[in-house]
Amino acid sequence: MKSIQIGIIGFGTVGSGATQVLMDNKDIIEKKIGKPISIKTICVRNLEKKRTTKIGSSTLTNKTEDILQDPEIDIVVEVMGGIDKSKEIIEAAFKKGKHVVSANKDLIALYGRELTELARKNKCHFFYEAAVAGGIPILRSLQFALTGNNIQKIGGIINGSTNYILTRMQVEKLSLETIIEDAKSLGYLEADPSADLDGLDAARKCAILASIGFNSLVTSNQVYTSGIKNLSLEDIEYAEDLGYKIKLLAVAENTEEGIVARVHPALIPIDHPLASVQYEFNAVYVIGDMVGETMFYGKGAGSLPTGSAVANDIISIAKNISDNSKAEYAYNLFDNKEIIPIERQYFQYYVRLKVRPDKNTVSNIIRSLEYYNIPIYSINQWYKEDNGKEYDEYIIITNKSRELDFSRALEEVEALPNVIDKASAIRIERGL
């Protein structure tokens, strides 16, 4: 019986994890597929580097052509990262009739549709479960398990690095700056952490989730994106006093008018299931018209969890090859919905203001908010002193108002003569 041959391009955290999964669980995997499966060739950057992951009889190479030009290799696994070179590799694989598994969220968020069309043209399978939420099988669930539903909303915590930072801020009462440096030393952040801290990583994943869940293309540049760089320990502590936790959320909504996709910090009620998701763990809520609310929870990163997702895609393709099934793709885009800007959305807001003591300041703040139709739910005041300077700190919770109106009102409030610095403004999310 002919075995199904695999070529892996990239042997870092994800590639080595996928290899370990396939080798350690080889017996049970082959029983499920009904055919032998083997990793024929692994492409690495440095052939001399010592590696702890067992590769069995696999051949190491530093040339991608050794995989792409090999007629015996059925499935190409692209886990090298980057965009341009990875795109060329995947395109070349499809043109050679090879099926592809990828973990490349950056590439898929930009070129998922284009690559899917090329896969379809060449009758090749194309999956990328590991691109979103590590070991959580969220893409496959959207694609297969929930196909009987009209998916109305997808949201949750899909960046483990920022969740790790926010958890430590909440638990240890440490500043953002302190934890960022510690997170780098522990490997939770890259030397340049901007993709995580600015929300870009989560925005790419949000675009993929929305595209698959709503069957309509959403690209990462269409996702409203705001990161956690401006969050302070004071906001974490005030939120807890008010009964909330702050999380970096990715939310995609499928409305009659169109799709809203957004990534930003949010206050969520302390009794919401997402509030208890800590450290590097991820959780994704999916709301369907028939199934109602479901939540997927697990490790969003790491060699074996993410490697498991890659291995699952390989196994699915191998089974389809064994059964001679029609090619399948993660993207099935049959709608072309409008992307609704966040300015047209309605939110509650948390606002923290530093104000020099003055009897008219509060009335001026209220007047500015009321002028823009921002209803106030509550106002709390604290007296503060910093380096001998006295000021009042106000925490305002609004009722729902339109984003555009709120941003205009906030600009006017910040321009008041006794308001110190910029306000801290965070959306409140209750409806996940």
MIVOBA-364150 format. One record per residue (C-alpha): y, z, x; residue in one letter; residue number from 1. Coordinates in steps of 0.05 Angstrom, whole numbers. Example, Ala and Ser with C-alpha at 12.3 -4.5 7.8 and 13.67 -1.06 7.14 Angstrom:
2
+--------+--------+--------+-----+-----+
!     py !     pz !     px ! res !   n !
+--------+--------+--------+-----+-----+
!    -90 !    156 !    246 !   A !   1 !
!    -21 !    143 !    273 !   S !   2 !
+--------+--------+--------+-----+-----+
END
This chain:
432
+--------+--------+--------+-----+-----+
!     py !     pz !     px ! res !   n !
+--------+--------+--------+-----+-----+
!      0 !      0 !      0 !   M !   1 !
!     67 !    -22 !     29 !   K !   2 !
!    113 !     37 !     43 !   S !   3 !
!    186 !     39 !     24 !   I !   4 !
!    227 !     38 !     87 !   Q !   5 !
!    294 !     72 !     96 !   I !   6 !
!    350 !     63 !    146 !   G !   7 !
!    401 !    119 !    153 !   I !   8 !
!    470 !    104 !    183 !   I !   9 !
!    503 !    169 !    204 !   G !  10 !
!    466 !    231 !    226 !   F !  11 !
!    517 !    287 !    218 !   G !  12 !
!    514 !    343 !    167 !   T !  13 !
!    493 !    299 !    108 !   V !  14 !
!    448 !    250 !    145 !   G !  15 !
!    409 !    305 !    179 !   S !  16 !
!    403 !    344 !    114 !   G !  17 !
!    376 !    283 !     76 !   A !  18 !
!    326 !    270 !    132 !   T !  19 !
!    302 !    342 !    130 !   Q !  20 !
!    293 !    339 !     55 !   V !  21 !
!    253 !    274 !     58 !   L !  22 !
!    208 !    299 !    115 !   M !  23 !
!    196 !    370 !     92 !   D !  24 !
!    180 !    350 !     21 !   N !  25 !
!    147 !    284 !     38 !   K !  26 !
!     82 !    299 !      1 !   D !  27 !
!    112 !    316 !    -66 !   I !  28 !
!    164 !    260 !    -61 !   I !  29 !
!    110 !    207 !    -48 !   E !  30 !
!     69 !    233 !   -107 !   K !  31 !
!    130 !    225 !   -152 !   K !  32 !
!    145 !    156 !   -127 !   I !  33 !
!     74 !    131 !   -125 !   G !  34 !
!     83 !     99 !    -57 !   K !  35 !
!     91 !    121 !     16 !   P !  36 !
!    162 !    129 !     39 !   I !  37 !
!    188 !    132 !    111 !   S !  38 !
!    252 !    134 !    150 !   I !  39 !
!    244 !     75 !    197 !   K !  40 !
!    311 !     75 !    234 !   T !  41 !
!    369 !    123 !    242 !   I !  42 !
!    436 !     98 !    270 !   C !  43 !
!    476 !    149 !    310 !   V !  44 !
!    539 !    146 !    352 !   R !  45 !
!    510 !    181 !    413 !   N !  46 !
!    437 !    169 !    432 !   L !  47 !
!    439 !    224 !    485 !   E !  48 !
!    460 !    280 !    439 !   K !  49 !
!    408 !    335 !    428 !   K !  50 !
!    388 !    344 !    356 !   R !  51 !
!    350 !    400 !    321 !   T !  52 !
!    330 !    359 !    259 !   T !  53 !
!    260 !    331 !    266 !   K !  54 !
!    258 !    255 !    259 !   I !  55 !
!    183 !    243 !    265 !   G !  56 !
!    167 !    171 !    283 !   S !  57 !
!    237 !    146 !    264 !   S !  58 !
!    273 !    102 !    315 !   T !  59 !
!    342 !    122 !    338 !   L !  60 !
!    394 !     67 !    350 !   T !  61 !
!    468 !     61 !    359 !   N !  62 !
!    472 !     -8 !    328 !   K !  63 !
!    480 !    -16 !    253 !   T !  64 !
!    451 !    -86 !    259 !   E !  65 !
!    383 !    -56 !    275 !   D !  66 !
!    382 !    -31 !    204 !   I !  67 !
!    421 !    -86 !    168 !   L !  68 !
!    381 !   -143 !    200 !   Q !  69 !
!    313 !   -110 !    192 !   D !  70 !
!    276 !   -146 !    135 !   P !  71 !
!    228 !    -87 !    127 !   E !  72 !
!    283 !    -37 !    109 !   I !  73 !
!    291 !    -31 !     33 !   D !  74 !
!    344 !     23 !     26 !   I !  75 !
!    406 !     34 !     69 !   V !  76 !
!    436 !    104 !     68 !   V !  77 !
!    510 !    104 !     89 !   E !  78 !
!    531 !    174 !    108 !   V !  79 !
!    577 !    159 !    167 !   M !  80 !
!    643 !    169 !    130 !   G !  81 !
!    708 !    130 !    137 !   G !  82 !
!    728 !     70 !     95 !   I !  83 !
!    734 !      3 !    128 !   D !  84 !
!    672 !      3 !    172 !   K !  85 !
!    630 !     36 !    117 !   S !  86 !
!    653 !    -16 !     67 !   K !  87 !
!    632 !    -72 !    114 !   E !  88 !
!    564 !    -40 !    124 !   I !  89 !
!    551 !    -32 !     49 !   I !  90 !
!    573 !   -103 !     34 !   E !  91 !
!    528 !   -129 !     89 !   A !  92 !
!    469 !    -89 !     61 !   A !  93 !
!    478 !   -117 !     -9 !   F !  94 !
!    483 !   -188 !     17 !   K !  95 !
!    417 !   -177 !     52 !   K !  96 !
!    387 !   -153 !    -14 !   G !  97 !
!    382 !    -80 !      8 !   K !  98 !
!    394 !    -23 !    -39 !   H !  99 !
!    447 !     29 !    -20 !   V ! 100 !
!    457 !    104 !    -24 !   V ! 101 !
!    524 !    132 !     -2 !   S ! 102 !
!    559 !    200 !      1 !   A ! 103 !
!    627 !    168 !     15 !   N ! 104 !
!    676 !    194 !    -38 !   K ! 105 !
!    737 !    164 !     -2 !   D ! 106 !
!    705 !     95 !     -4 !   L ! 107 !
!    678 !     99 !    -75 !   I ! 108 !
!    744 !    125 !   -103 !   A ! 109 !
!    778 !     63 !    -76 !   L ! 110 !
!    725 !      9 !    -78 !   Y ! 111 !
!    671 !     34 !   -125 !   G ! 112 !
!    682 !    -21 !   -175 !   R ! 113 !
!    685 !    -77 !   -124 !   E ! 114 !
!    622 !    -53 !    -89 !   L ! 115 !
!    586 !    -45 !   -155 !   T ! 116 !
!    601 !   -117 !   -173 !   E ! 117 !
!    572 !   -140 !   -106 !   L ! 118 !
!    510 !    -97 !   -118 !   A ! 119 !
!    502 !   -127 !   -187 !   R ! 120 !
!    509 !   -198 !   -160 !   K ! 121 !
!    454 !   -185 !   -109 !   N ! 122 !
!    410 !   -145 !   -158 !   K ! 123 !
!    413 !    -82 !   -115 !   C ! 124 !
!    413 !     -9 !   -136 !   H ! 125 !
!    476 !     30 !   -116 !   F ! 126 !
!    482 !    106 !   -123 !   F ! 127 !
!    526 !    160 !    -92 !   Y ! 128 !
!    510 !    227 !   -124 !   E ! 129 !
!    528 !    265 !    -60 !   A ! 130 !
!    600 !    239 !    -63 !   A ! 131 !
!    618 !    292 !   -115 !   V ! 132 !
!    601 !    367 !   -117 !   A ! 133 !
!    547 !    367 !    -62 !   G ! 134 !
!    480 !    387 !    -90 !   G ! 135 !
!    502 !    390 !   -163 !   I ! 136 !
!    471 !    330 !   -201 !   P ! 137 !
!    534 !    317 !   -241 !   I ! 138 !
!    540 !    241 !   -233 !   L ! 139 !
!    468 !    229 !   -253 !   R ! 140 !
!    477 !    275 !   -312 !   S ! 141 !
!    538 !    236 !   -335 !   L ! 142 !
!    502 !    170 !   -324 !   Q ! 143 !
!    435 !    186 !   -355 !   F ! 144 !
!    427 !    255 !   -388 !   A ! 145 !
!    491 !    252 !   -429 !   L ! 146 !
!    493 !    178 !   -448 !   T ! 147 !
!    487 !    195 !   -522 !   G ! 148 !
!    554 !    230 !   -520 !   N ! 149 !
!    626 !    208 !   -521 !   N ! 150 !
!    649 !    250 !   -462 !   I ! 151 !
!    716 !    281 !   -481 !   Q ! 152 !
!    733 !    323 !   -421 !   K ! 153 !
!    708 !    336 !   -350 !   I ! 154 !
!    738 !    392 !   -309 !   G ! 155 !
!    724 !    445 !   -258 !   G ! 156 !
!    723 !    466 !   -186 !   I ! 157 !
!    701 !    409 !   -141 !   I ! 158 !
!    729 !    428 !    -73 !   N ! 159 !
!    692 !    485 !    -40 !   G ! 160 !
!    742 !    494 !     17 !   S ! 161 !
!    801 !    510 !    -27 !   T ! 162 !
!    757 !    554 !    -72 !   N ! 163 !
!    735 !    592 !    -10 !   Y ! 164 !
!    808 !    604 !      9 !   I ! 165 !
!    830 !    625 !    -61 !   L ! 166 !
!    771 !    672 !    -68 !   T ! 167 !
!    788 !    707 !     -3 !   R ! 168 !
!    860 !    713 !    -24 !   M ! 169 !
!    838 !    746 !    -89 !   Q ! 170 !
!    785 !    791 !    -59 !   V ! 171 !
!    816 !    810 !      8 !   E ! 172 !
!    890 !    805 !    -10 !   K ! 173 !
!    904 !    761 !     51 !   L ! 174 !
!    958 !    708 !     57 !   S ! 175 !
!    942 !    634 !     52 !   L ! 176 !
!    963 !    622 !    124 !   E ! 177 !
!    916 !    676 !    151 !   T ! 178 !
!    855 !    649 !    114 !   I ! 179 !
!    869 !    576 !    132 !   I ! 180 !
!    862 !    592 !    206 !   E ! 181 !
!    800 !    633 !    194 !   D ! 182 !
!    770 !    578 !    150 !   A ! 183 !
!    780 !    528 !    206 !   K ! 184 !
!    742 !    572 !    255 !   S ! 185 !
!    685 !    580 !    206 !   L ! 186 !
!    680 !    506 !    192 !   G ! 187 !
!    704 !    507 !    120 !   Y ! 188 !
!    766 !    466 !    139 !   L ! 189 !
!    777 !    408 !    187 !   E ! 190 !
!    827 !    413 !    244 !   A ! 191 !
!    873 !    373 !    197 !   D ! 192 !
!    860 !    407 !    130 !   P ! 193 !
!    910 !    366 !     89 !   S ! 194 !
!    857 !    328 !     49 !   A ! 195 !
!    832 !    395 !     21 !   D ! 196 !
!    897 !    434 !     18 !   L ! 197 !
!    937 !    377 !    -13 !   D ! 198 !
!    884 !    365 !    -67 !   G ! 199 !
!    867 !    295 !    -42 !   L ! 200 !
!    793 !    308 !    -34 !   D ! 201 !
!    789 !    335 !   -105 !   A ! 202 !
!    829 !    276 !   -132 !   A ! 203 !
!    780 !    226 !   -103 !   R ! 204 !
!    722 !    263 !   -135 !   K ! 205 !
!    761 !    269 !   -201 !   C ! 206 !
!    770 !    193 !   -202 !   A ! 207 !
!    696 !    182 !   -193 !   I ! 208 !
!    678 !    233 !   -247 !   L ! 209 !
!    727 !    201 !   -296 !   A ! 210 !
!    704 !    130 !   -282 !   S ! 211 !
!    630 !    147 !   -294 !   I ! 212 !
!    642 !    196 !   -351 !   G ! 213 !
!    690 !    152 !   -390 !   F ! 214 !
!    663 !     83 !   -369 !   N ! 215 !
!    733 !     61 !   -350 !   S ! 216 !
!    760 !     53 !   -280 !   L ! 217 !
!    802 !    109 !   -252 !   V ! 218 !
!    824 !    105 !   -179 !   T ! 219 !
!    846 !    163 !   -136 !   S ! 220 !
!    919 !    140 !   -135 !   N ! 221 !
!    920 !    146 !   -211 !   Q ! 222 !
!    902 !    220 !   -209 !   V ! 223 !
!    961 !    268 !   -211 !   Y ! 224 !
!    952 !    310 !   -149 !   T ! 225 !
!    981 !    377 !   -127 !   S ! 226 !
!    948 !    423 !    -77 !   G ! 227 !
!    949 !    497 !    -59 !   I ! 228 !
!    998 !    498 !      0 !   K ! 229 !
!   1053 !    531 !    -39 !   N ! 230 !
!   1010 !    586 !    -71 !   L ! 231 !
!   1027 !    656 !    -49 !   S ! 232 !
!    990 !    722 !    -50 !   L ! 233 !
!   1043 !    747 !    -98 !   E ! 234 !
!   1022 !    695 !   -149 !   D ! 235 !
!    949 !    713 !   -140 !   I ! 236 !
!    965 !    786 !   -154 !   E ! 237 !
!   1012 !    774 !   -212 !   Y ! 238 !
!    960 !    728 !   -244 !   A ! 239 !
!    907 !    782 !   -240 !   E ! 240 !
!    955 !    833 !   -271 !   D ! 241 !
!    964 !    784 !   -329 !   L ! 242 !
!    889 !    773 !   -337 !   G ! 243 !
!    881 !    707 !   -299 !   Y ! 244 !
!    850 !    678 !   -236 !   K ! 245 !
!    882 !    619 !   -199 !   I ! 246 !
!    836 !    561 !   -183 !   K ! 247 !
!    847 !    490 !   -159 !   L ! 248 !
!    822 !    450 !   -218 !   L ! 249 !
!    805 !    376 !   -227 !   A ! 250 !
!    810 !    355 !   -300 !   V ! 251 !
!    798 !    288 !   -333 !   A ! 252 !
!    810 !    279 !   -407 !   E ! 253 !
!    788 !    220 !   -450 !   N ! 254 !
!    838 !    215 !   -508 !   T ! 255 !
!    852 !    162 !   -561 !   E ! 256 !
!    915 !    143 !   -523 !   E ! 257 !
!    881 !    137 !   -456 !   G ! 258 !
!    855 !    177 !   -397 !   I ! 259 !
!    890 !    235 !   -363 !   V ! 260 !
!    865 !    253 !   -293 !   A ! 261 !
!    897 !    311 !   -255 !   R ! 262 !
!    885 !    359 !   -197 !   V ! 263 !
!    928 !    421 !   -190 !   H ! 264 !
!    925 !    497 !   -185 !   P ! 265 !
!    919 !    531 !   -253 !   A ! 266 !
!    915 !    600 !   -282 !   L ! 267 !
!    850 !    608 !   -322 !   I ! 268 !
!    831 !    669 !   -363 !   P ! 269 !
!    792 !    720 !   -323 !   I ! 270 !
!    735 !    719 !   -373 !   D ! 271 !
!    726 !    643 !   -368 !   H ! 272 !
!    661 !    623 !   -331 !   P ! 273 !
!    701 !    584 !   -280 !   L ! 274 !
!    739 !    647 !   -260 !   A ! 275 !
!    674 !    676 !   -231 !   S ! 276 !
!    660 !    615 !   -187 !   V ! 277 !
!    672 !    641 !   -117 !   Q ! 278 !
!    675 !    620 !    -44 !   Y ! 279 !
!    646 !    551 !    -29 !   E ! 280 !
!    611 !    542 !    -96 !   F ! 281 !
!    630 !    487 !   -145 !   N ! 282 !
!    625 !    484 !   -221 !   A ! 283 !
!    638 !    426 !   -268 !   V ! 284 !
!    649 !    432 !   -343 !   Y ! 285 !
!    631 !    372 !   -386 !   V ! 286 !
!    649 !    370 !   -460 !   I ! 287 !
!    614 !    318 !   -503 !   G ! 288 !
!    624 !    304 !   -577 !   D ! 289 !
!    550 !    319 !   -591 !   M ! 290 !
!    527 !    366 !   -537 !   V ! 291 !
!    589 !    409 !   -537 !   G ! 292 !
!    605 !    449 !   -474 !   E ! 293 !
!    559 !    445 !   -413 !   T ! 294 !
!    570 !    473 !   -343 !   M ! 295 !
!    539 !    451 !   -277 !   F ! 296 !
!    541 !    501 !   -221 !   Y ! 297 !
!    519 !    502 !   -149 !   G ! 298 !
!    536 !    492 !    -76 !   K ! 299 !
!    588 !    438 !    -68 !   G ! 300 !
!    576 !    426 !      6 !   A ! 301 !
!    527 !    440 !     63 !   G ! 302 !
!    473 !    400 !     98 !   S ! 303 !
!    414 !    414 !     52 !   L ! 304 !
!    450 !    415 !    -16 !   P ! 305 !
!    486 !    350 !     -2 !   T ! 306 !
!    425 !    321 !     34 !   G ! 307 !
!    385 !    338 !    -29 !   S ! 308 !
!    432 !    295 !    -71 !   A ! 309 !
!    425 !    237 !    -22 !   V ! 310 !
!    349 !    245 !    -23 !   A ! 311 !
!    348 !    246 !    -99 !   N ! 312 !
!    384 !    179 !   -101 !   D ! 313 !
!    335 !    150 !    -50 !   I ! 314 !
!    277 !    175 !    -92 !   I ! 315 !
!    306 !    144 !   -156 !   S ! 316 !
!    314 !     77 !   -122 !   I ! 317 !
!    245 !     81 !    -91 !   A ! 318 !
!    214 !     94 !   -159 !   K ! 319 !
!    251 !     35 !   -188 !   N ! 320 !
!    227 !     -9 !   -131 !   I ! 321 !
!    156 !     16 !   -142 !   S ! 322 !
!    161 !      1 !   -217 !   D ! 323 !
!    198 !    -65 !   -204 !   N ! 324 !
!    254 !    -40 !   -250 !   S ! 325 !
!    321 !    -73 !   -262 !   K ! 326 !
!    376 !    -52 !   -213 !   A ! 327 !
!    419 !      7 !   -235 !   E ! 328 !
!    489 !     29 !   -215 !   Y ! 329 !
!    530 !     92 !   -221 !   A ! 330 !
!    590 !     53 !   -247 !   Y ! 331 !
!    582 !     21 !   -315 !   N ! 332 !
!    654 !      3 !   -332 !   L ! 333 !
!    660 !    -31 !   -399 !   F ! 334 !
!    727 !      0 !   -421 !   D ! 335 !
!    796 !    -12 !   -394 !   N ! 336 !
!    835 !     49 !   -417 !   K ! 337 !
!    907 !     64 !   -401 !   E ! 338 !
!    921 !    121 !   -352 !   I ! 339 !
!    968 !    170 !   -385 !   I ! 340 !
!   1019 !    202 !   -338 !   P ! 341 !
!   1020 !    278 !   -334 !   I ! 342 !
!   1093 !    278 !   -357 !   E ! 343 !
!   1069 !    264 !   -428 !   R ! 344 !
!   1020 !    322 !   -429 !   Q ! 345 !
!   1031 !    392 !   -457 !   Y ! 346 !
!   1017 !    457 !   -420 !   F ! 347 !
!   1031 !    530 !   -418 !   Q ! 348 !
!   1065 !    552 !   -354 !   Y ! 349 !
!   1070 !    612 !   -309 !   Y ! 350 !
!   1138 !    617 !   -274 !   V ! 351 !
!   1158 !    667 !   -221 !   R ! 352 !
!   1233 !    672 !   -205 !   L ! 353 !
!   1271 !    713 !   -154 !   K ! 354 !
!   1340 !    730 !   -181 !   V ! 355 !
!   1400 !    768 !   -154 !   R ! 356 !
!   1416 !    825 !   -202 !   P ! 357 !
!   1466 !    801 !   -254 !   D ! 358 !
!   1471 !    817 !   -327 !   K ! 359 !
!   1481 !    745 !   -348 !   N ! 360 !
!   1423 !    714 !   -309 !   T ! 361 !
!   1368 !    726 !   -359 !   V ! 362 !
!   1408 !    698 !   -416 !   S ! 363 !
!   1425 !    636 !   -374 !   N ! 364 !
!   1351 !    626 !   -357 !   I ! 365 !
!   1331 !    632 !   -430 !   I ! 366 !
!   1387 !    585 !   -451 !   R ! 367 !
!   1364 !    532 !   -401 !   S ! 368 !
!   1292 !    536 !   -425 !   L ! 369 !
!   1311 !    534 !   -498 !   E ! 370 !
!   1356 !    473 !   -487 !   Y ! 371 !
!   1295 !    434 !   -464 !   Y ! 372 !
!   1251 !    461 !   -520 !   N ! 373 !
!   1210 !    507 !   -475 !   I ! 374 !
!   1185 !    564 !   -519 !   P ! 375 !
!   1178 !    631 !   -484 !   I ! 376 !
!   1116 !    673 !   -495 !   Y ! 377 !
!   1134 !    732 !   -451 !   S ! 378 !
!   1182 !    755 !   -396 !   I ! 379 !
!   1167 !    812 !   -348 !   N ! 380 !
!   1216 !    839 !   -297 !   Q ! 381 !
!   1205 !    877 !   -231 !   W ! 382 !
!   1256 !    907 !   -184 !   Y ! 383 !
!   1244 !    887 !   -111 !   K ! 384 !
!   1273 !    901 !    -43 !   E ! 385 !
!   1263 !    860 !     20 !   D ! 386 !
!   1297 !    876 !     86 !   N ! 387 !
!   1349 !    918 !     50 !   G ! 388 !
!   1366 !    863 !      0 !   K ! 389 !
!   1355 !    878 !    -73 !   E ! 390 !
!   1331 !    827 !   -123 !   Y ! 391 !
!   1295 !    822 !   -190 !   D ! 392 !
!   1231 !    783 !   -198 !   E ! 393 !
!   1216 !    753 !   -266 !   Y ! 394 !
!   1149 !    728 !   -290 !   I ! 395 !
!   1156 !    681 !   -349 !   I ! 396 !
!   1098 !    655 !   -390 !   I ! 397 !
!   1115 !    597 !   -435 !   T ! 398 !
!   1081 !    570 !   -497 !   N ! 399 !
!   1059 !    497 !   -494 !   K ! 400 !
!   1113 !    447 !   -478 !   S ! 401 !
!   1116 !    376 !   -451 !   R ! 402 !
!   1111 !    369 !   -376 !   E ! 403 !
!   1172 !    325 !   -371 !   L ! 404 !
!   1215 !    374 !   -410 !   D ! 405 !
!   1190 !    433 !   -369 !   F ! 406 !
!   1204 !    400 !   -302 !   S ! 407 !
!   1275 !    384 !   -324 !   R ! 408 !
!   1286 !    455 !   -349 !   A ! 409 !
!   1259 !    484 !   -284 !   L ! 410 !
!   1307 !    442 !   -243 !   E ! 411 !
!   1365 !    470 !   -284 !   E ! 412 !
!   1340 !    541 !   -278 !   V ! 413 !
!   1332 !    535 !   -202 !   E ! 414 !
!   1404 !    510 !   -198 !   A ! 415 !
!   1432 !    573 !   -230 !   L ! 416 !
!   1477 !    610 !   -180 !   P ! 417 !
!   1437 !    675 !   -178 !   N ! 418 !
!   1367 !    645 !   -174 !   V ! 419 !
!   1339 !    652 !   -103 !   I ! 420 !
!   1299 !    595 !    -74 !   D ! 421 !
!   1252 !    551 !   -113 !   K ! 422 !
!   1211 !    578 !   -171 !   A ! 423 !
!   1136 !    585 !   -167 !   S ! 424 !
!   1109 !    546 !   -227 !   A ! 425 !
!   1035 !    540 !   -244 !   I ! 426 !
!   1002 !    510 !   -305 !   R ! 427 !
!    957 !    553 !   -349 !   I ! 428 !
!    890 !    522 !   -369 !   E ! 429 !
!    852 !    552 !   -427 !   R ! 430 !
!    814 !    493 !   -457 !   G ! 431 !
!    759 !    477 !   -407 !   L ! 432 !
+--------+--------+--------+-----+-----+
END
